[in-house]
């Protein structure tokens, strides 16, 4: 039986919404959710790039580059304007337009809180794992016919990235980053979780939280605000998750890889087609009676790669069980869920001759840090025994010189690493701490890896990578940016 805490009343949906900063993964998902609900949606952004621009166009959403209030008026007067990402600057002409015309202006997080969040609010939060977890949880609830409102911060390969429904249930990704340029609170303050899945807490976003203590404080506030009748589920293996919940005077449900957890995963087998593993529940209420015996261990199959996904899946399994979703529905949904775009996304499958005539496999992975890159490469090496070529671009933090030691040994599982020309970053006038460029990063990585190449033009990256692979080899793109069409070019060359 589904265990809901309360029931929602009717919600008035606006007829026309304009979204400033619409080309973000999050804001585009909200745009599509409104569009699918019958709301007219337009948007603007500084620039538009795949896959998000393609996603918006596929749904027929009109958008313009730059900030142009006069273009908004071409479609009529919006009922509300939502500002997200870089669009939240108070000097943005479209923000000024909204205020001058007395049009309600909401941040992305406020809009989510008002139109997506329901009285039974499932929130997946944490330093990592929250995007995959929130997407899978929403998919499980959909397959259980619970018709949730939902939003995730990544493009799902199995279902729409967001929806606004009349259900009493919602599932969202709880982002700890700032609401807006003018509002430094974490986005999840608007999501009011009744069911909180906390994957991890490890100091991040030093630009917003200069000290570890400040970072942990926002998570302590998050868990403290969960109602007593709600559910707090944490990863038992994460010290940070324990740190922010250990002082709570209430039960906390746990999941992880050890038998001490309420739900634990074990017997993992990695293949080129995904993972096989088992989940055992120590929760007596969740055991299934079959004839004369009780079943508390369940066989799990998923097309997603990466041992770390066994942890994510177990957290989602546990939350779905605590909500009261039938086990067979949960297991079937996990089996059918294909993951998130750019999270171990297989862009070309060397195992399928009709797709990859050269037998080369190409992956696209969101792995912009040495730690994440190591995890990706470790997984690939476990299931692929031929050459692995990694093409890597770090995030802003990974271009700071003080992070140089983090690259020691992080790419040892790759046979070759190619560093492209790195994305140009804005640097404040007078800032003496300039970010590393690609050639310098290649030199640093070359201290502990014998085969690092720097290519200063995109075509050179593509041609070099393609010319150095043969049947059974793997090319993996790892970073947070879209690689300026290089992934598509490599795939096209190898088809």
Steps between C-alpha positions, in 0.01 A plus 500: 500500500629847406574701815411864427520769766236742368288610204538808279236752403454641149786705349448787258738463203602814304418523130827656379848474654825648377822342631820704511801265478294225338795309352607351833422133548278584797316797350442318171343210690266742678416661165401168346297405809296820469466460122370146541248631753359731233681818605648727233875517564768723351858549611829677461863431577848625425557210260341171393686169469413131461366294660276755673433715193396190308279394791319835501454501123361146505218625724436808287603751766593840356814670631735781412870565560585794724282707730231681298181614679347609170510141376309381806216737413474353151323205665287704741535590867627208714308408814831432671869521410742241636870584526760226523876459473690799360164661424445588868716813498300802618656699214358262238274709269229232510505496881471880497213466252315260732529736794408805295186330370410357842517147362564247780868400488593162645834330528518151355489346849199712600314393186579138575381543858173663389401286201682165531540421871208309653391417853684167474837636389777253417836679477832342402784714634872468557836591355480227236251244374197728529434540128491128421310427823228761445454391140473131587264570791269703277505216247412245770204710618382545141511125438311447826222719350545770766517775231745722690604852423876483465819669395857375459818686417597270214342387175354153553543238229175331608239769566438873487725696734214675676121504538229694684207284605198509732644219715577543871856378432809676367862392445777755453875533512599705804781730389704669773628773267369857522143592409615797291779753468298719738397216736779287648272247670514140372231414247362218712362743761189521276446123462368413850590127499277255677712214361871584486762284328843628607773343287811674634634816660855602410615862486437646155426835333771685691403817312165500683602318820851622589525259795404137545291600800283732290441226245396246764270750672260521204462120500446496877216748450360288215475181707368687803208632296372157395175440695506232768255285305725522193794283394871580510708247307879533497795315351647308792849506344522878482656671801355837404145367486544360849650826625191702406251243636666347809357763735142453381264365763312281255550180300705514180484225236833398344628337182848401387741216431536354850261272684448760775285708263123456487539432128833377364627403155738215429621245241555761228585382151596758237451431129508708183121500514462621858497368856364194676486502881285422804331720759419362843253672731540481877167675546256240628198697382625478143550126474286321244328181601512225239331175599670399828805727484581867517699659217729789585765475224422624150677454166566829321588553135575839343635618164697774680876458534711588802522330838410834658157460341437195718506744792269748325256226403495355850410841643213530254387142566497572873303823467245338269458213749453746787235684298319170454545431129473126416841337462429358156419852371825635640715224352335526158549878494870464589541245221344737243665825613786581260659780698585866445644667195873554548508261799684207340299557185599262223504716186630222276485129581789298362315177577235579236647464151218688328569807714879493537654361184846526656407331828590808706296608803463868590385621842395847615543546875449790736830460683669841533717418804795260541303300757202450271725430203677226694166339588390502135827355376503234770157382390598494132818306572296243688296410192717603202836333445620699197632856465323782684553857376374771737425853379478719809405857589487596870252730667604839637627352827712245315686782323630649822870434549450392859310195368802374302573217744149358445602395150769265627393152390142604426526399133713188539219280365510682163750401231501853361364834619427789262458851640316732258516877497313585820191718514582866548415623848416848616773640723447804718720801432811483714449136595847346535364145535454421133356156413721237342478464124506167318873484429587563865249240618647248256849566641377446855320176412808388309691481828315179589374380161721416205251563220339845531429701187396864466315606184427869458223466242183294499550340160841382615346331803249316283743384232767396752257297712341328200838413347620327819217251558411162357234236557410452866652830616318769696499880475356675805428874525511624859412853607215736584483681167366367171837479323388739224375229264809278531299206635260511207792530257678195644179295488440603140855403400464157660153408373 
